Amino acid sequence: MSLNFIRETKEKILSAVREKWPDAAVGDCAVEVPNLEAHGDLATNVAMTLAPVLKQPPVRIAETLADALRDDERWRIEVKQPGFLNFFFSHDFLLFNVQRYLSTLTEFPKRTEKIVLEHTNVNPNKAMHIGHLRNAVLGDVINNVLKRVGYRTEVQYYVDDTGAQVADTFVALKEFGDVPAKGQKFDHFCWDRYAQINAAYQKDPHLLEKRSSILHALEDADSTEAGAVKELASRILNDHLSSMADFGVSYDLLVWESDILRFEFWKHAFEVLQRSDSFTKENEGKNKGCWVLKTGETSQDEEHSPDKILVKSDNTVTYTGKDIAYHLWKFDLLGKDFRYGTWKKAPQKKSLATTDTQGKKSSKYGRADRVYNVIDVRQAYPQAMVKLALEKLGYEQESKHLKHVSYGIVKLAGEGKMSGREGRGVKVDDLLRMVTERVSTQAYSVQSKRLDAPISDCDIAVGVIKYFMLRYNPHSEIVFDFKEAGAITGNTGPYIQYAHARASGILAKAGIHSFPKPQTGSLSSAEARLVKQLYRWVAVLESVSETLNVNEITQYAFELANSFNSFYEAHLVLKAEEPDRTRRLALVYAFRSVVADVLATLGIAAPEAM
């Protein structure tokens, strides 16, 4: 038994339904944690969903199920109008299974499906800004969750080294100089140059011809210009990877857009697309001479076509066209593969692979069962076109398993709208520096007795930033406010970290290094609330693995920390008499174990003292 109460209770309910009514068609049922304690620890409305099928009153169905389930010593069951089944777990069961629950936190069954997760994907033309960081943090936590629940994952970083943005920076360095100031990060230097060239385009339109020339040259991946642009992109990418390493974000594979051209992926994708009647060359109208993907929608006027251009009339392949080729490869539908090498300058702990024309063959990469792309909400349409292309080609299962994980933009309190072309925005490195400086002047300080892995003000700053970005619904826009994000109370990273530090301090004073087995199952209301919150963690992980809404984790972390602090304020622990002392120390130990696991999943440090 995994002690995921929701899943196991659901299985018991469905088993009872099948036994009582073998002919009733019931595939699933809702089992949820009620909002009110009076409604139990879990509740289900299965009787109400069965009522139309069985043509019986919901209460009668609920009572029949309750009678069938009451022989389980783990719970008592109440039936409430209009047909709810409310489950109340026994305190003995909850308390005496805590140790076994802690030991099973990492024992999720291995799943056969492989998920390719694509995130970050920052254009290699300038420094990363805080919007890019939200993408990376979301993607990293989703990957952590998927691995925790048993999936095989592969994190890919797509490097667009043939696009207009990197061409702009290349032209800027040629026009205005390519040597940064002493001590200046190269990607920060390029941030300024990128803004400079975009301003220059307004004054000297002839500079746009130079960009066009570079973009045309990039269509030939083996051209001298393509080699020089990739060298530039590589240098900026290394700075990006360094910025991400500061936040503990890592990757498995770098996929270069220029390699999609070198390995002739688009040529093969073009042949695949021609099998579909939805991919056609337009001979008249606004898109004359273009190869388009027919969406099936009708145009509202002559000026706007509902169809997506994949190849322009000058035979230039659009970004979406290349992306379709990329996704055919991800799902192993292209009939082509890259060669692979090792990115030797990676600042991350694990090895980082890269597509490489001089590399070796490997069957390790791609071959996904599912593909999740973390890309901001403004890219919803191109992502929908890739999904549509798979569907039109007859790959309905793959289309269904391609998911766009969208998110809203990020702003800094007091700052206006960001614009890379105008050089307005907050760089990731600058944000981390500013927050670290603010952390170092706060009323709380950080200590760690672990000499092999000390926790610094910078680690706390990383927690402040990551937690703030993760706590909101991904689809919402957020405004980063340090005063709010760095508060020691409320739904913040420091609040959760402080709860871990408080538990660690209690256990250190008690000299507790392993789980102290409690002698009695009697629990107060505060103790019961805490232990029930502990058991929710596995269910939260499984829920997020399906919804990909990582703010469910931060909400759980907040509720868990609240339950612990309420427990601590309600009861003596170190000065309590036995058997209360051992029982409460067991709950403190269990809380610290679970909240440490939550923080690790979020990629946030867990300080021992704060």
CORKAFEN-V355958 format. One record per backbone hydrogen bond with DSSP energy under -1.0 kcal/mol. CO is the residue of the C=O (numbers start at 1). NH is the residue of the N-H. Records with the same first field share a line. If there is no record, write none. Layout:
CO->NH ; NH
This chain:
3->5
4->8
5->9
6->10
7->11
8->12
9->13
10->14
11->15
12->16
13->17
14->18
15->19
16->20
17->21
21->24
24->26
32->43
36->39
37->40
42->87
43->32
44->85
45->49
46->50
47->51
50->54
51->55
57->61
58->62
59->63
60->64
61->65
62->66
63->67
64->68
65->69
66->70
69->72
72->75
74->90
76->88
78->86
80->83 ; 84
84->80
85->44
86->78
87->41 ; 42
88->76
90->94
91->95
92->96
95->98
97->101
98->102
99->103
104->107
113->152
114->369 ; 370
115->154
116->372
117->156
118->374
119->121
123->125
128->428
129->133
130->134
131->135
132->136
133->137
134->138
135->139
136->140
137->141
138->142
139->143
140->144
141->145
142->146
143->147
144->148
145->149
146->151
147->150
150->111
152->115
154->117
155->252 ; 253
156->119
157->255
159->161 ; 257
163->167
164->168
165->169
166->170
167->171
168->172
169->173
170->174
171->175
172->176
173->177
181->184
185->189
186->190
187->127 ; 191
188->192
189->193
190->194
191->195
192->196
193->197
194->198
195->199
196->200
197->201
200->204
204->207
205->208
207->211
208->212
209->213
210->214
211->215
212->216
213->217
214->218
217->220
220->223
223->227
224->228
225->229
226->230
227->231
228->232
229->233
230->234
231->235
232->236
233->237
234->238
235->239
236->240
237->241
238->242
239->243
240->244
241->245
242->246
244->247 ; 249
245->248
252->353
253->157
254->355
255->159
256->260
257->261
258->262
259->263
260->265
261->264
264->268
265->269
266->270
267->271
268->272
269->273
270->274
272->275
273->276
276->279
278->294
280->292
282->289
285->288
287->290
290->282
291->310 ; 311
292->280
293->308
308->293
310->318
311->291
312->315
316->312
318->322
319->323
320->324
321->325
322->326
323->327
324->328
325->329
326->330
327->331
328->333
329->332
330->368
339->356
340->360
341->354
342->344
343->346
352->343
353->254
354->341
356->359
360->340
370->116
371->403
372->118
373->405
376->379
377->380
379->383
380->384
381->385
382->386
383->387
384->388
385->389
386->390
387->391
388->392
389->393
390->395
391->394
394->396
395->399
396->400
397->401
399->402
401->371
403->373
404->406
405->375
407->377
409->478
411->480
412->415
419->424
424->419
426->130
427->431
428->432
429->433
430->434
431->435
432->436
433->437
434->438
435->439
436->440
439->442
447->609
449->451
456->460
457->461
458->462
459->463
460->464
461->465
462->466
463->467
464->468
465->469
466->470
467->471
473->476
474->408
478->411
480->413
481->485
482->486
490->492
492->496
493->497
494->498
495->499
496->500
497->501
498->502
499->503
500->504
501->505
502->506
503->507
504->508
505->509
506->510
507->512
524->528
525->529
526->530
527->531
528->532
529->533
530->534
531->535
534->537
536->540
537->541
538->542
539->543
540->544
541->545
543->546 ; 547
544->548
548->550
549->552
550->553 ; 554
551->555
552->556
553->557
554->558
555->559
556->560
557->561
558->562
559->563
560->564
561->565
562->566
563->567
564->568
565->569
566->570
567->571
577->581
579->583
580->584
581->585
582->586
583->587
584->588
585->589
586->590
587->591
588->592
589->593
590->594
591->595
592->596
593->597
594->598
595->599
596->600
597->601
598->602
599->604
609->447
